[in-house]
């Protein structure tokens, strides 16, 4: 797989998750966490992340290539995760006014661990579906 194809796949895999995150993040923090609690809100958001991951690997990645080695597929997942964390921190700091260390500390909570598990699934999803 060529580097430009991998880069294109990283961008596509990232954009699906980040688009969903821009909708679910505010909905979860504004409505769900207060209505059903932070754990249930995080579980709902994680379910949407898993669906976004499945959409990315079934609709976006095959448009780039149908032949993925495990290494290339993992590179797509890790690259998308790195982009996500960079943009996640940028949104938290610039739009929400939350310092980066405080924002990252959420992964030490149960809702944060739920989100981390969903992000791990997103990272590994290309390996699970597209390899030769």
NUBA-638354 format. One line per field, with one value per atom (N, C-alpha, C, O, CB): residue number from 1; atom name; x, y, z. Coordinates in Angstrom, 3 decimals. Glycine has a CB too. Layout:
BEGIN
mipa: c(NUM/...)
lolo: c(CA/...)
px: c(X/...)
py: c(Y/...)
pz: c(Z/...)
END
This chain:
BEGIN
mipa: c(1/1/1/1/1/2/2/2/2/2/3/3/3/3/3/4/4/4/4/4/5/5/5/5/5/6/6/6/6/6/7/7/7/7/7/8/8/8/8/8/9/9/9/9/9/10/10/10/10/10/11/11/11/11/11/12/12/12/12/12/13/13/13/13/13/14/14/14/14/14/15/15/15/15/15/16/16/16/16/16/17/17/17/17/17/18/18/18/18/18/19/19/19/19/19/20/20/20/20/20/21/21/21/21/21/22/22/22/22/22/23/23/23/23/23/24/24/24/24/24/25/25/25/25/25/26/26/26/26/26/27/27/27/27/27/28/28/28/28/28/29/29/29/29/29/30/30/30/30/30/31/31/31/31/31/32/32/32/32/32/33/33/33/33/33/34/34/34/34/34/35/35/35/35/35/36/36/36/36/36/37/37/37/37/37/38/38/38/38/38/39/39/39/39/39/40/40/40/40/40/41/41/41/41/41/42/42/42/42/42/43/43/43/43/43/44/44/44/44/44/45/45/45/45/45/46/46/46/46/46/47/47/47/47/47/48/48/48/48/48/49/49/49/49/49/50/50/50/50/50/51/51/51/51/51/52/52/52/52/52/53/53/53/53/53/54/54/54/54/54/55/55/55/55/55/56/56/56/56/56/57/57/57/57/57/58/58/58/58/58/59/59/59/59/59/60/60/60/60/60/61/61/61/61/61/62/62/62/62/62/63/63/63/63/63/64/64/64/64/64/65/65/65/65/65/66/66/66/66/66/67/67/67/67/67/68/68/68/68/68/69/69/69/69/69/70/70/70/70/70/71/71/71/71/71/72/72/72/72/72/73/73/73/73/73/74/74/74/74/74/75/75/75/75/75/76/76/76/76/76/77/77/77/77/77/78/78/78/78/78/79/79/79/79/79/80/80/80/80/80/81/81/81/81/81/82/82/82/82/82/83/83/83/83/83/84/84/84/84/84/85/85/85/85/85/86/86/86/86/86/87/87/87/87/87/88/88/88/88/88/89/89/89/89/89/90/90/90/90/90/91/91/91/91/91/92/92/92/92/92/93/93/93/93/93/94/94/94/94/94/95/95/95/95/95/96/96/96/96/96/97/97/97/97/97/98/98/98/98/98/99/99/99/99/99/100/100/100/100/100/101/101/101/101/101/102/102/102/102/102/103/103/103/103/103/104/104/104/104/104/105/105/105/105/105/106/106/106/106/106/107/107/107/107/107/108/108/108/108/108/109/109/109/109/109/110/110/110/110/110/111/111/111/111/111/112/112/112/112/112/113/113/113/113/113/114/114/114/114/114/115/115/115/115/115/116/116/116/116/116/117/117/117/117/117/118/118/118/118/118/119/119/119/119/119/120/120/120/120/120/121/121/121/121/121/122/122/122/122/122/123/123/123/123/123/124/124/124/124/124/125/125/125/125/125/126/126/126/126/126/127/127/127/127/127/128/128/128/128/128/129/129/129/129/129/130/130/130/130/130/131/131/131/131/131/132/132/132/132/132)
lolo: c(N/CA/C/O/CB/N/CA/C/O/CB/N/CA/C/O/CB/N/CA/C/O/CB/N/CA/C/O/CB/N/CA/C/O/CB/N/CA/C/O/CB/N/CA/C/O/CB/N/CA/C/O/CB/N/CA/C/O/CB/N/CA/C/O/CB/N/CA/C/O/CB/N/CA/C/O/CB/N/CA/C/O/CB/N/CA/C/O/CB/N/CA/C/O/CB/N/CA/C/O/CB/N/CA/C/O/CB/N/CA/C/O/CB/N/CA/C/O/CB/N/CA/C/O/CB/N/CA/C/O/CB/N/CA/C/O/CB/N/CA/C/O/CB/N/CA/C/O/CB/N/CA/C/O/CB/N/CA/C/O/CB/N/CA/C/O/CB/N/CA/C/O/CB/N/CA/C/O/CB/N/CA/C/O/CB/N/CA/C/O/CB/N/CA/C/O/CB/N/CA/C/O/CB/N/CA/C/O/CB/N/CA/C/O/CB/N/CA/C/O/CB/N/CA/C/O/CB/N/CA/C/O/CB/N/CA/C/O/CB/N/CA/C/O/CB/N/CA/C/O/CB/N/CA/C/O/CB/N/CA/C/O/CB/N/CA/C/O/CB/N/CA/C/O/CB/N/CA/C/O/CB/N/CA/C/O/CB/N/CA/C/O/CB/N/CA/C/O/CB/N/CA/C/O/CB/N/CA/C/O/CB/N/CA/C/O/CB/N/CA/C/O/CB/N/CA/C/O/CB/N/CA/C/O/CB/N/CA/C/O/CB/N/CA/C/O/CB/N/CA/C/O/CB/N/CA/C/O/CB/N/CA/C/O/CB/N/CA/C/O/CB/N/CA/C/O/CB/N/CA/C/O/CB/N/CA/C/O/CB/N/CA/C/O/CB/N/CA/C/O/CB/N/CA/C/O/CB/N/CA/C/O/CB/N/CA/C/O/CB/N/CA/C/O/CB/N/CA/C/O/CB/N/CA/C/O/CB/N/CA/C/O/CB/N/CA/C/O/CB/N/CA/C/O/CB/N/CA/C/O/CB/N/CA/C/O/CB/N/CA/C/O/CB/N/CA/C/O/CB/N/CA/C/O/CB/N/CA/C/O/CB/N/CA/C/O/CB/N/CA/C/O/CB/N/CA/C/O/CB/N/CA/C/O/CB/N/CA/C/O/CB/N/CA/C/O/CB/N/CA/C/O/CB/N/CA/C/O/CB/N/CA/C/O/CB/N/CA/C/O/CB/N/CA/C/O/CB/N/CA/C/O/CB/N/CA/C/O/CB/N/CA/C/O/CB/N/CA/C/O/CB/N/CA/C/O/CB/N/CA/C/O/CB/N/CA/C/O/CB/N/CA/C/O/CB/N/CA/C/O/CB/N/CA/C/O/CB/N/CA/C/O/CB/N/CA/C/O/CB/N/CA/C/O/CB/N/CA/C/O/CB/N/CA/C/O/CB/N/CA/C/O/CB/N/CA/C/O/CB/N/CA/C/O/CB/N/CA/C/O/CB/N/CA/C/O/CB/N/CA/C/O/CB/N/CA/C/O/CB/N/CA/C/O/CB/N/CA/C/O/CB/N/CA/C/O/CB/N/CA/C/O/CB/N/CA/C/O/CB/N/CA/C/O/CB/N/CA/C/O/CB/N/CA/C/O/CB/N/CA/C/O/CB/N/CA/C/O/CB/N/CA/C/O/CB/N/CA/C/O/CB/N/CA/C/O/CB/N/CA/C/O/CB/N/CA/C/O/CB/N/CA/C/O/CB/N/CA/C/O/CB)
px: c(0.855/0.000/0.903/1.895/-0.974/0.564/1.383/1.035/-0.054/1.195/1.985/1.800/0.628/-0.087/3.073/0.421/-0.698/-2.040/-2.990/-0.619/-2.126/-3.362/-3.597/-4.724/-3.305/-2.535/-2.664/-3.089/-3.951/-1.331/-2.489/-2.874/-4.326/-5.024/-1.986/-4.780/-6.180/-7.107/-8.151/-6.412/-6.718/-7.523/-7.543/-8.580/-6.981/-6.401/-6.353/-7.323/-8.093/-4.914/-7.286/-8.186/-9.649/-10.465/-7.893/-9.987/-11.373/-11.825/-12.926/-11.552/-10.964/-11.303/-11.454/-12.361/-10.219/-10.565/-10.636/-11.883/-12.588/-9.384/-12.159/-13.246/-14.607/-15.461/-13.281/-14.815/-16.090/-16.242/-17.278/-16.178/-15.210/-15.293/-15.384/-16.192/-14.080/-14.577/-14.562/-15.871/-16.340/-13.382/-16.458/-17.762/-18.816/-19.615/-18.201/-18.804/-19.752/-19.467/-20.392/-19.676/-18.201/-17.796/-18.263/-18.672/-16.268/-18.205/-18.640/-20.134/-20.588/-18.306/-20.893/-22.324/-22.579/-23.315/-23.102/-21.971/-22.275/-21.675/-22.273/-21.781/-20.504/-19.861/-20.741/-21.019/-18.543/-21.188/-22.072/-23.406/-23.918/-22.331/-23.971/-25.234/-25.067/-25.911/-25.761/-23.970/-23.732/-23.518/-24.140/-22.523/-22.652/-22.346/-23.501/-23.698/-21.105/-24.267/-25.359/-26.634/-27.301/-25.654/-26.974/-28.256/-28.142/-28.710/-29.036/-27.417/-27.416/-26.844/-27.436/-26.641/-25.694/-25.077/-26.009/-26.074/-23.766/-26.728/-27.665/-28.920/-29.482/-28.048/-29.359/-30.611/-30.442/-31.281/-31.202/-29.364/-29.207/-27.924/-27.685/-29.240/-27.112/-25.857/-24.672/-24.834/-25.955/-23.474/-22.291/-21.923/-21.464/-21.132/-22.119/-21.771/-22.671/-22.196/-21.870/-23.955/-24.894/-24.696/-24.783/-26.342/-24.429/-24.130/-22.896/-22.879/-23.935/-21.862/-20.636/-20.889/-20.334/-19.531/-21.721/-22.060/-22.821/-22.585/-22.898/-23.730/-24.479/-23.533/-23.623/-25.591/-22.633/-21.670/-20.750/-20.424/-20.840/-20.335/-19.471/-20.177/-19.555/-19.040/-21.466/-22.222/-22.226/-22.094/-23.665/-22.378/-22.349/-20.947/-20.814/-22.785/-19.901/-18.524/-18.307/-17.667/-17.514/-18.833/-18.678/-19.387/-18.856/-19.237/-20.571/-21.289/-20.487/-20.381/-22.694/-19.920/-19.094/-17.882/-17.483/-18.638/-17.305/-16.160/-16.561/-15.840/-15.579/-17.707/-18.188/-18.498/-18.228/-19.433/-19.062/-19.318/-18.001/-17.883/-20.109/-17.014/-15.725/-15.062/-14.558/-14.798/-15.059/-14.372/-15.179/-14.605/-14.064/-16.490/-17.292/-17.610/-17.850/-18.574/-17.615/-17.985/-16.824/-16.699/-19.112/-15.987/-14.919/-13.662/-13.163/-14.583/-13.150/-11.874/-11.887/-10.884/-11.479/-12.969/-12.947/-12.848/-12.417/-14.188/-13.241/-13.123/-11.663/-11.298/-13.934/-10.838/-9.410/-8.717/-7.954/-8.772/-8.979/-8.399/-9.114/-9.623/-6.870/-9.145/-9.710/-8.611/-8.904/-10.602/-7.369/-6.248/-5.445/-4.695/-5.345/-5.604/-4.897/-4.058/-4.548/-5.887/-2.795/-2.011/-2.374/-2.923/-0.451/-2.080/-2.372/-1.614/-2.155/-2.001/-0.375/0.439/-0.171/-0.254/1.871/-0.597/-1.200/-2.530/-2.819/-1.407/-3.327/-4.612/-4.406/-5.136/-5.418/-3.418/-3.121/-2.591/-2.891/-2.107/-1.812/-1.328/-2.496/-2.470/-0.365/-3.511/-4.706/-5.392/-5.741/-5.691/-5.585/-6.243/-5.459/-6.032/-6.463/-4.157/-3.323/-3.233/-3.292/-1.911/-3.089/-3.049/-4.336/-4.309/-2.785/-5.466/-6.758/-6.890/-7.425/-7.910/-6.405/-6.458/-5.595/-6.002/-6.001/-4.417/-3.546/-4.201/-4.164/-2.186/-4.799/-5.525/-6.681/-6.914/-6.048/-7.401/-8.534/-8.088/-8.686/-9.238/-7.034/-6.580/-6.120/-6.402/-5.449/-5.416/-4.992/-6.175/-6.185/-4.137/-7.161/-8.345/-9.219/-9.819/-9.162/-9.297/-10.069/-9.508/-10.259/-10.056/-8.199/-7.570/-7.758/-8.013/-6.067/-7.637/-7.831/-9.246/-9.430/-7.546/-10.239/-11.629/-11.809/-12.428/-12.611/-11.273/-11.425/-10.799/-11.393/-10.792/-9.613/-8.897/-9.504/-9.777/-7.412/-9.718/-10.144/-11.637/-12.022/-9.773/-12.471/-13.917/-14.534/-15.495/-14.598/-13.981/-14.568/-13.801/-14.314/-14.636/-12.590/-11.794/-11.270/-10.947/-12.598/-11.181/-10.691/-9.200/-8.814/-11.485/-8.357/-6.924/-6.682/-7.385/-6.127/-5.684/-5.395/-5.178/-5.730/-4.168/-4.391/-4.217/-5.532/-5.754/-3.233/-6.391/-7.691/-8.559/-9.266/-8.423/-8.492/-9.288/-8.817/-9.643/-9.200/-7.524/-6.994/-7.195/-7.216/-5.521/-7.344/-7.560/-8.893/-9.092/-7.503/-9.801/-11.100/-10.953/-11.836/-11.993/-9.853/-9.655/-9.388/-9.378/-8.506/-9.173/-9.012/-10.329/-10.346/-8.131/-11.430/-12.759/-13.430/-12.965/-13.631/-14.515/-15.235/-15.789/-15.610/-16.384/-16.461/-16.919/-15.763/-15.900/-17.705/-14.629/-13.463/-12.908/-12.461/-12.385/-12.936/-12.476/-13.409/-12.961/-12.390/-14.698/-15.658/-15.339/-15.328/-17.122/-15.080/-14.725/-13.399/-13.259/-14.639/-12.437/-11.147/-11.327/-10.661/-10.176/-12.217/-12.480/-13.087/-12.734/-13.422/-13.993/-14.585/-13.533/-13.547/-15.743/-12.622/-11.545/-10.577/-10.051/-10.786/-10.340/-9.491/-10.142/-9.460/-9.234/-11.451/-12.167/-11.996/-11.750/-13.665/-12.126/-11.981/-10.575/-10.397/-12.281/-9.586/-8.203/-7.989/-7.294/-7.244/-8.570/-8.364/-9.339/-9.121/-8.480/-10.394/-11.418/-10.865/-11.281/-12.477/-9.949/-9.429/-8.717/-8.778/-8.474/-8.054/-7.354/-8.360/-8.134/-6.454/-9.456/-10.450/-11.183/-11.608/-11.449/-11.339/-12.151/-11.370/-11.795/-13.130/-10.253/-9.581/-8.138/-7.248/-9.654/-7.910/-6.542/-6.513/-7.519/-6.011/-5.365/-5.246/-4.707/-4.550/-4.359)
py: c(-1.168/0.000/1.234/1.283/-0.004/2.204/3.412/4.368/4.316/4.107/5.238/6.176/7.118/7.472/6.985/7.530/8.436/7.744/8.371/8.982/6.470/5.715/5.544/5.668/4.338/5.259/5.126/6.459/6.499/4.645/7.548/8.879/9.204/9.770/9.939/8.853/9.070/8.247/8.729/8.714/7.009/6.145/6.673/6.637/4.707/7.163/7.754/8.922/9.031/8.221/9.797/10.947/10.547/11.144/11.819/9.550/9.093/8.442/8.700/8.131/7.589/6.888/7.891/7.771/5.830/8.871/9.921/10.777/11.055/10.801/11.194/12.156/11.601/12.343/12.579/10.309/9.710/9.811/10.256/8.225/9.399/9.434/10.863/11.146/8.733/11.760/13.120/13.846/14.636/13.905/13.591/14.189/13.741/14.544/13.816/12.453/11.920/12.514/12.877/10.373/12.614/13.158/14.605/14.997/13.080/15.397/16.791/16.906/17.929/17.529/15.880/15.861/15.213/15.762/15.111/14.049/13.313/13.950/13.887/11.901/14.560/15.167/16.212/16.102/15.800/17.231/18.226/17.645/18.041/19.341/16.713/16.095/15.329/15.406/15.156/14.592/13.813/14.725/14.530/12.891/15.716/16.562/17.483/17.798/17.388/17.918/18.855/18.161/18.645/19.662/17.039/16.408/15.029/14.801/16.281/14.130/12.742/12.579/11.896/11.887/13.199/13.022/13.466/12.819/13.800/14.560/15.038/14.192/14.035/16.454/13.649/12.894/11.442/10.912/12.925/10.806/9.377/9.048/7.889/8.596/10.037/9.817/9.699/9.337/8.565/10.007/10.007/8.634/8.544/10.538/7.578/6.241/5.844/5.369/5.191/6.039/5.688/6.595/6.144/5.780/7.873/8.793/8.361/8.405/10.202/7.941/7.469/6.186/6.000/7.240/5.303/4.068/4.371/3.738/3.139/5.335/5.712/6.293/5.958/6.733/7.160/7.743/6.660/6.679/8.846/5.727/4.635/3.785/3.348/3.757/3.550/2.779/3.490/2.854/2.548/4.805/5.574/5.532/5.462/7.040/5.573/5.457/4.109/4.048/5.628/3.042/1.716/1.674/1.120/0.614/2.253/2.320/3.129/2.738/2.940/4.257/5.074/4.288/4.418/6.357/3.486/2.659/1.652/1.449/1.927/1.033/0.057/0.721/0.150/-0.660/1.921/2.672/3.001/2.862/3.967/3.436/3.804/2.619/2.752/4.360/1.467/0.322/-0.325/-0.971/-0.716/-0.163/-0.809/0.108/-0.376/-1.315/1.409/2.331/3.202/3.461/3.214/3.649/4.583/3.847/4.108/5.499/2.940/2.293/1.462/1.465/1.416/0.750/0.000/0.899/0.447/-0.854/2.156/3.084/3.440/3.802/4.358/3.334/3.601/2.367/2.472/4.010/1.208/-0.049/-1.208/-1.074/-0.101/-2.326/-3.528/-4.454/-5.448/-4.269/-4.150/-4.993/-4.286/-3.352/-5.339/-4.732/-4.136/-5.199/-6.284/-3.492/-4.883/-5.755/-5.384/-4.308/-5.611/-6.243/-5.948/-4.699/-3.858/-7.150/-4.578/-3.414/-2.116/-1.126/-3.576/-2.119/-0.920/-0.587/0.581/-1.104/-1.595/-1.367/-0.798/0.098/-2.674/-1.314/-0.779/0.647/1.476/-1.671/0.941/2.310/3.266/4.400/2.368/2.813/3.640/3.910/5.053/2.951/2.881/3.054/3.942/4.825/1.718/3.724/4.529/5.964/6.899/3.921/6.147/7.503/8.263/9.441/7.454/7.584/8.217/8.565/9.619/7.299/7.685/7.956/9.161/9.988/6.722/9.268/10.413/11.715/12.711/10.237/11.710/12.894/13.224/14.387/12.682/12.193/12.410/13.071/14.057/11.085/12.534/13.113/14.552/15.401/12.277/14.833/16.207/17.148/18.229/16.273/16.748/17.591/17.638/18.672/17.084/16.540/16.494/17.496/18.245/15.066/17.504/18.450/19.876/20.777/18.136/20.096/21.439/21.944/23.110/21.445/21.086/21.477/21.780/22.782/20.364/20.924/21.123/22.438/23.180/19.958/22.725/23.930/25.176/26.152/23.828/25.156/26.377/26.667/27.826/26.291/25.662/25.900/25.770/26.468/24.946/24.876/24.615/25.276/25.369/23.131/25.735/26.374/25.421/25.846/27.426/24.137/23.133/22.924/22.641/21.784/23.055/22.808/21.361/20.444/23.110/21.176/19.843/18.785/17.691/19.911/19.061/18.016/17.615/16.437/18.490/18.588/18.272/17.462/16.539/19.562/17.822/17.109/15.658/14.747/17.820/15.437/14.077/13.264/12.034/14.122/13.948/13.243/12.504/11.618/14.226/12.848/12.169/10.684/9.900/12.807/10.284/8.863/8.061/6.831/8.679/8.737/8.064/7.802/7.225/8.874/8.214/7.986/6.830/6.413/9.279/6.323/5.230/5.679/4.961/4.720/6.847/7.273/7.462/7.166/8.571/7.955/8.113/6.782/6.659/8.881/5.785/4.444/3.832/3.111/3.524/4.119/3.641/4.273/3.593/3.968/5.583/6.255/5.721/5.537/7.779/5.472/4.926/3.560/3.252/4.816/2.746/1.431/1.582/0.839/0.605/2.537/2.773/3.278/2.909/3.782/4.118/4.608/3.481/3.449/5.759/2.567/1.409/0.541/0.033/0.575/0.377/-0.371/0.313/-0.350/-0.499/1.640/2.392/2.218/2.110/3.887/2.191/2.020/0.646/0.524/2.217/-0.371/-1.750/-2.178/-3.203/-2.700/-1.424/-1.824/-2.089/-3.066/-0.759/-1.271/-1.588/-2.942/-3.631/-0.499/-3.319/-4.609/-5.753/-6.770/-4.713/-5.588/-6.655/-6.899/-8.024/-6.324/-5.875/-6.027/-6.055/-6.707/-4.937/-5.373/-5.244/-5.684/-4.878/-3.812/-6.943/-7.445/-8.583/-9.258/-7.907/-8.788/-9.822/-11.118/-12.082/-9.345)
pz: c(0.000/0.000/0.000/0.727/1.230/-0.798/-0.877/0.255/0.825/-2.234/0.565/1.675/1.427/2.365/1.900/0.178/-0.080/0.137/0.605/-1.503/-0.197/0.060/1.554/2.032/-0.622/2.282/3.737/4.339/5.216/4.371/3.873/4.361/4.065/4.907/3.746/2.881/2.517/3.407/3.848/1.039/3.664/4.536/5.968/6.630/4.515/6.445/7.792/7.873/8.828/8.146/6.870/6.862/6.843/7.545/5.678/6.051/5.996/7.283/7.770/4.863/7.838/9.083/10.229/11.052/9.430/10.272/11.291/11.112/12.082/11.238/9.887/9.671/10.070/10.555/8.219/9.870/10.286/11.801/12.294/9.831/12.541/14.007/14.523/15.407/14.628/13.991/14.525/14.224/15.044/13.946/13.073/12.759/13.763/14.245/11.330/14.067/15.051/16.425/17.152/15.107/16.777/18.081/18.253/19.346/18.239/17.186/17.279/17.566/18.079/15.993/17.243/17.554/18.916/19.736/16.456/19.159/20.390/21.636/22.710/20.272/21.506/22.680/23.353/24.547/22.281/22.606/23.219/23.687/24.734/22.242/22.922/23.348/24.654/25.547/22.260/24.750/25.970/27.162/28.207/25.795/27.027/28.182/28.543/29.717/27.909/27.549/27.817/28.286/29.201/26.577/27.674/27.964/28.626/29.694/26.698/27.997/28.467/29.864/30.700/27.516/30.129/31.445/32.566/33.611/31.524/32.356/33.371/33.474/34.557/33.079/32.352/32.336/32.785/33.513/30.950/32.353/32.642/33.396/33.732/31.361/33.658/34.379/33.432/32.266/35.234/33.938/33.079/32.505/31.367/33.848/33.277/32.761/31.602/30.570/33.876/31.775/30.711/29.507/28.365/31.213/29.759/28.663/27.889/26.659/29.196/28.614/27.962/27.181/26.098/29.001/27.720/27.001/25.710/24.680/27.898/25.771/24.569/23.518/22.337/24.915/23.956/23.021/22.460/21.273/23.714/23.295/22.836/21.786/20.817/24.021/21.973/20.983/19.633/18.588/21.465/19.663/18.419/17.804/16.582/18.673/18.639/18.139/17.447/16.397/19.294/18.025/17.420/16.068/15.106/18.358/15.993/14.718/13.707/12.545/14.910/14.140/13.249/12.760/11.602/13.963/13.623/13.232/12.160/11.184/14.454/12.351/11.372/10.036/8.979/11.902/10.078/8.847/8.156/6.939/9.146/8.930/8.345/7.653/6.537/9.420/8.306/7.696/6.573/5.696/8.755/6.589/5.549/4.375/3.269/6.140/4.589/3.514/3.037/1.840/3.974/3.946/3.574/3.115/2.021/4.753/3.925/3.620/2.334/1.619/4.765/2.003/0.742/-0.493/-1.554/0.638/-0.361/-1.486/-1.753/-2.871/-1.215/-0.723/-0.881/-1.451/-2.410/0.472/-0.868/-1.336/-0.656/0.457/-1.054/-1.329/-0.715/-0.210/0.453/-1.714/-0.508/-0.097/0.984/0.701/-1.303/2.208/3.336/4.021/4.335/4.335/4.249/5.123/6.558/6.797/4.858/7.491/8.895/9.328/10.047/9.801/8.893/9.264/8.733/9.460/8.733/7.466/6.888/7.561/7.819/5.384/7.842/8.509/9.909/10.332/8.584/10.622/11.949/11.854/12.714/12.672/10.825/10.617/10.401/10.878/9.414/9.689/9.482/10.818/11.115/8.499/11.616/12.913/13.854/14.493/13.561/13.950/14.853/14.357/15.155/14.980/13.053/12.500/12.765/13.121/11.009/12.590/12.867/14.343/14.689/12.440/15.213/16.653/17.018/17.834/17.447/16.424/16.703/16.254/16.976/16.006/15.068/14.607/15.546/15.875/13.179/15.971/16.867/18.164/18.594/17.168/18.794/20.062/19.886/20.732/20.651/18.800/18.551/18.412/19.000/17.305/17.645/17.446/18.690/18.985/16.264/19.418/20.663/21.669/22.294/21.262/21.820/22.746/22.249/23.048/22.914/20.944/20.394/20.659/21.009/18.890/20.496/20.772/22.254/22.614/20.333/23.110/24.556/25.000/25.783/25.326/24.507/24.930/24.299/24.998/24.567/22.983/22.299/22.412/22.566/20.859/22.342/22.369/23.756/24.080/21.440/24.574/25.892/27.027/28.143/26.137/26.765/27.807/28.865/29.974/28.465/28.540/29.481/29.222/28.088/29.344/30.240/30.029/29.585/30.009/31.321/28.733/28.184/29.266/29.145/27.297/30.332/31.353/32.030/32.311/32.408/32.288/32.896/31.940/32.347/33.303/30.676/29.677/29.553/29.482/28.308/29.526/29.407/30.677/30.631/29.063/31.819/33.088/33.101/33.931/34.255/32.206/32.163/31.875/32.222/31.111/31.246/30.963/32.228/32.189/29.989/33.341/34.625/35.326/36.413/35.518/34.723/35.289/34.546/33.485/35.207/35.105/34.438/33.080/32.096/35.336/32.988/31.662/30.674/29.487/31.781/31.173/30.307/29.835/28.694/31.025/30.709/30.327/29.282/28.391/31.567/29.391/28.389/27.039/26.013/28.815/27.046/25.798/25.256/24.046/26.013/26.124/25.684/25.028/24.039/26.874/25.571/24.971/23.576/22.660/25.873/23.416/22.097/21.116/19.942/22.197/21.595/20.730/20.370/19.258/21.416/21.296/21.000/19.923/19.034/22.283/20.006/18.970/17.621/16.613/19.321/17.599/16.352/15.780/14.567/16.584/16.661/16.222/15.598/14.589/17.397/16.179/15.711/14.619/13.973/16.870/14.403/13.436/12.035/11.412/13.358/11.506/10.170/10.114/9.096/9.720/11.182/11.216/11.192/10.536/12.471/11.899/11.998/10.685/10.420/13.079/9.864/8.667/7.363/6.409/8.609/7.301/6.005/6.083/6.354/5.506/5.849/5.759/4.765/4.542/7.144/4.176/3.136/3.677/2.928/2.017)
END
